[in-house]
Amino acid sequence: MPSFGDVPGKGRYRCVICDFEFEIKDGEELELCPLCEGATFEKVD
């Protein structure tokens, strides 16, 4: 499961705490969730 600081690759991710969804590009690092400061995410298909 991707977490804060990882560079998991392009895609859409969801915070496992509050379900906030966002997209990142290739090479971008995962930041803390802007809503709840959660640090763990799952990739959304």
N, CA, C and O atoms as a GROMACS GRO file, in nm:
protein
  180
    1MET      N    1   0.084  -0.117   0.000
    1MET     CA    2   0.000   0.000   0.000
    1MET      C    3   0.090   0.125   0.000
    1MET      O    4   0.175   0.139   0.088
    2PRO      N    5   0.072   0.214  -0.096
    2PRO     CA    6   0.157   0.334  -0.102
    2PRO      C    7   0.136   0.423   0.020
    2PRO      O    8   0.026   0.432   0.075
    3SER      N    9   0.244   0.489   0.062
    3SER     CA   10   0.233   0.579   0.176
    3SER      C   11   0.313   0.706   0.154
    3SER      O   12   0.388   0.719   0.056
    4PHE      N   13   0.296   0.800   0.245
    4PHE     CA   14   0.362   0.930   0.241
    4PHE      C   15   0.510   0.915   0.207
    4PHE      O   16   0.581   0.835   0.268
    5GLY      N   17   0.555   0.994   0.108
    5GLY     CA   18   0.695   0.991   0.068
    5GLY      C   19   0.726   0.896  -0.045
    5GLY      O   20   0.832   0.906  -0.107
    6ASP      N   21   0.636   0.802  -0.074
    6ASP     CA   22   0.657   0.708  -0.184
    6ASP      C   23   0.638   0.780  -0.318
    6ASP      O   24   0.572   0.883  -0.326
    7VAL      N   25   0.697   0.723  -0.423
    7VAL     CA   26   0.678   0.770  -0.560
    7VAL      C   27   0.620   0.652  -0.638
    7VAL      O   28   0.693   0.582  -0.710
    8PRO      N   29   0.489   0.629  -0.624
    8PRO     CA   30   0.428   0.507  -0.676
    8PRO      C   31   0.394   0.508  -0.825
    8PRO      O   32   0.356   0.405  -0.881
    9GLY      N   33   0.408   0.622  -0.889
    9GLY     CA   34   0.376   0.630  -1.032
    9GLY      C   35   0.241   0.696  -1.057
    9GLY      O   36   0.159   0.712  -0.967
   10LYS      N   37   0.223   0.732  -1.182
   10LYS     CA   38   0.103   0.802  -1.226
   10LYS      C   39  -0.024   0.725  -1.190
   10LYS      O   40  -0.028   0.602  -1.201
   11GLY      N   41  -0.126   0.797  -1.146
   11GLY     CA   42  -0.253   0.733  -1.119
   11GLY      C   43  -0.339   0.809  -1.021
   11GLY      O   44  -0.304   0.918  -0.975
   12ARG      N   45  -0.450   0.749  -0.989
   12ARG     CA   46  -0.546   0.806  -0.894
   12ARG      C   47  -0.536   0.726  -0.764
   12ARG      O   48  -0.533   0.603  -0.766
   13TYR      N   49  -0.530   0.797  -0.653
   13TYR     CA   50  -0.512   0.735  -0.522
   13TYR      C   51  -0.619   0.786  -0.425
   13TYR      O   52  -0.675   0.894  -0.443
   14ARG      N   53  -0.646   0.705  -0.322
   14ARG     CA   54  -0.748   0.739  -0.222
   14ARG      C   55  -0.687   0.722  -0.083
   14ARG      O   56  -0.618   0.624  -0.055
   15CYS      N   57  -0.713   0.819   0.003
   15CYS     CA   58  -0.671   0.812   0.143
   15CYS      C   59  -0.751   0.702   0.212
   15CYS      O   60  -0.874   0.697   0.199
   16VAL      N   61  -0.684   0.613   0.286
   16VAL     CA   62  -0.755   0.503   0.352
   16VAL      C   63  -0.831   0.550   0.477
   16VAL      O   64  -0.915   0.476   0.529
   17ILE      N   65  -0.803   0.670   0.525
   17ILE     CA   66  -0.873   0.721   0.643
   17ILE      C   67  -1.002   0.793   0.605
   17ILE      O   68  -1.108   0.763   0.659
   18CYS      N   69  -0.993   0.890   0.512
   18CYS     CA   70  -1.110   0.975   0.483
   18CYS      C   71  -1.166   0.957   0.342
   18CYS      O   72  -1.265   1.022   0.308
   19ASP      N   73  -1.106   0.871   0.260
   19ASP     CA   74  -1.152   0.843   0.123
   19ASP      C   75  -1.133   0.959   0.025
   19ASP      O   76  -1.191   0.956  -0.084
   20PHE      N   77  -1.053   1.059   0.059
   20PHE     CA   78  -1.022   1.167  -0.034
   20PHE      C   79  -0.946   1.110  -0.153
   20PHE      O   80  -0.851   1.034  -0.134
   21GLU      N   81  -0.987   1.144  -0.276
   21GLU     CA   82  -0.922   1.095  -0.397
   21GLU      C   83  -0.848   1.207  -0.468
   21GLU      O   84  -0.892   1.322  -0.467
   22PHE      N   85  -0.734   1.172  -0.528
   22PHE     CA   86  -0.652   1.270  -0.599
   22PHE      C   87  -0.569   1.197  -0.704
   22PHE      O   88  -0.557   1.074  -0.700
   23GLU      N   89  -0.512   1.272  -0.797
   23GLU     CA   90  -0.427   1.214  -0.901
   23GLU      C   91  -0.287   1.268  -0.887
   23GLU      O   92  -0.266   1.382  -0.848
   24ILE      N   93  -0.190   1.183  -0.921
   24ILE     CA   94  -0.051   1.228  -0.929
   24ILE      C   95   0.007   1.186  -1.063
   24ILE      O   96  -0.044   1.095  -1.129
   25LYS      N   97   0.115   1.253  -1.102
   25LYS     CA   98   0.184   1.223  -1.228
   25LYS      C   99   0.307   1.138  -1.198
   25LYS      O  100   0.348   1.124  -1.083
   26ASP      N  101   0.364   1.081  -1.304
   26ASP     CA  102   0.488   1.004  -1.288
   26ASP      C  103   0.595   1.091  -1.222
   26ASP      O  104   0.612   1.208  -1.259
   27GLY      N  105   0.665   1.036  -1.127
   27GLY     CA  106   0.773   1.107  -1.060
   27GLY      C  107   0.730   1.192  -0.942
   27GLY      O  108   0.815   1.242  -0.869
   28GLU      N  109   0.599   1.209  -0.922
   28GLU     CA  110   0.553   1.287  -0.807
   28GLU      C  111   0.553   1.202  -0.681
   28GLU      O  112   0.525   1.082  -0.684
   29GLU      N  113   0.585   1.267  -0.570
   29GLU     CA  114   0.589   1.201  -0.440
   29GLU      C  115   0.454   1.216  -0.371
   29GLU      O  116   0.390   1.321  -0.382
   30LEU      N  117   0.410   1.113  -0.300
   30LEU     CA  118   0.285   1.123  -0.224
   30LEU      C  119   0.305   1.215  -0.104
   30LEU      O  120   0.399   1.198  -0.026
   31GLU      N  121   0.216   1.311  -0.091
   31GLU     CA  122   0.215   1.403   0.023
   31GLU      C  123   0.113   1.353   0.124
   31GLU      O  124   0.038   1.259   0.096
   32LEU      N  125   0.109   1.414   0.240
   32LEU     CA  126   0.004   1.382   0.338
   32LEU      C  127  -0.131   1.424   0.281
   32LEU      O  128  -0.139   1.519   0.203
   33CYS      N  129  -0.236   1.354   0.319
   33CYS     CA  130  -0.370   1.387   0.273
   33CYS      C  131  -0.402   1.531   0.315
   33CYS      O  132  -0.384   1.567   0.431
   34PRO      N  133  -0.451   1.615   0.221
   34PRO     CA  134  -0.480   1.755   0.255
   34PRO      C  135  -0.602   1.771   0.347
   34PRO      O  136  -0.619   1.877   0.407
   35LEU      N  137  -0.685   1.668   0.358
   35LEU     CA  138  -0.804   1.679   0.444
   35LEU      C  139  -0.780   1.631   0.586
   35LEU      O  140  -0.819   1.698   0.682
   36CYS      N  141  -0.714   1.515   0.601
   36CYS     CA  142  -0.701   1.456   0.735
   36CYS      C  143  -0.556   1.431   0.775
   36CYS      O  144  -0.530   1.383   0.886
   37GLU      N  145  -0.461   1.462   0.687
   37GLU     CA  146  -0.319   1.438   0.709
   37GLU      C  147  -0.285   1.290   0.720
   37GLU      O  148  -0.184   1.253   0.780
   38GLY      N  149  -0.371   1.206   0.662
   38GLY     CA  150  -0.342   1.063   0.655
   38GLY      C  151  -0.219   1.038   0.570
   38GLY      O  152  -0.186   1.118   0.482
   39ALA      N  153  -0.151   0.927   0.594
   39ALA     CA  154  -0.026   0.898   0.525
   39ALA      C  155  -0.029   0.769   0.445
   39ALA      O  156   0.072   0.730   0.387
   40THR      N  157  -0.144   0.701   0.441
   40THR     CA  158  -0.154   0.573   0.370
   40THR      C  159  -0.265   0.582   0.266
   40THR      O  160  -0.373   0.636   0.292
   41PHE      N  161  -0.237   0.528   0.148
   41PHE     CA  162  -0.327   0.542   0.034
   41PHE      C  163  -0.343   0.410  -0.038
   41PHE      O  164  -0.262   0.318  -0.022
   42GLU      N  165  -0.449   0.401  -0.118
   42GLU     CA  166  -0.466   0.286  -0.207
   42GLU      C  167  -0.491   0.338  -0.347
   42GLU      O  168  -0.551   0.444  -0.366
   43LYS      N  169  -0.443   0.262  -0.445
   43LYS     CA  170  -0.462   0.303  -0.584
   43LYS      C  171  -0.606   0.273  -0.625
   43LYS      O  172  -0.660   0.167  -0.595
   44VAL      N  173  -0.666   0.370  -0.695
   44VAL     CA  174  -0.802   0.355  -0.745
   44VAL      C  175  -0.793   0.314  -0.891
   44VAL      O  176  -0.723   0.378  -0.969
   45ASP      N  177  -0.862   0.207  -0.928
   45ASP     CA  178  -0.856   0.160  -1.067
   45ASP      C  179  -0.942   0.243  -1.159
   45ASP      O  180  -0.948   0.216  -1.279
   0.00000   0.00000   0.00000
